[in-house]
Amino acid sequence: MSRGDPERSLSVPLRLLGRGPISWSKTVRAADLAESDDSTELRIADVEVPRDSEVDVELTLELISGGLSAAGRITAAWQGPCARCWMPVEGEACANVRELFAAVPREGEQYQLHPEHADLAPMVREAILLELPIEAIACPYPDPCPNHPPDLDPAPDEPARDDPAEQQDPRWAPLEALRRGQAESP
Ligand SMILES: [Zn+2]
């Protein structure tokens, strides 16, 4: 399978525009969003969008004064390991975007608009990266793993704590009696 060229795959010819907003949607592979052969994958730490997985782009594009506006939704499936049991966990990154492409873009705020086309790939990449989880992933495998999430779902074999006497090791009974006696004395 040959790798896609982001200039082609997410390139929108401006001649398509010009008569009001258009709906524009495309599905590409994550590998098509890479900036060069050895580059940057769609990854943050251990969480990545696998190169062969699909990225859905659904946008409304419109030429406005100052450039091209792109608004809509970008979705991609990610994979990452559970922080505790290392089992693979899958999820979906869904980004709502509203961006401007300009001939002279404001750095960090706008994207480059070329004379005859707009390359949406940089915007799509950044939108997905911003939606990848950066916190510990809640594991969907509660049986071997307590990470589901730990605070709300205690292990079922954890002993009940409403009867402390029952948990008391009998060998400690004399010590416990002594301690109680000290507490009761003036
Ligand atoms: Zn786990």
Boltz pocket constraint, residues with backbone or C-beta under 6 A from the ligand:
constraints:
  - pocket:
      binder: B
      contacts: [[A, 82], [A, 83], [A, 84], [A, 85], [A, 86], [A, 87], [A, 139], [A, 140], [A, 141], [A, 145], [A, 146], [A, 147]]
      max_distance: 6.0
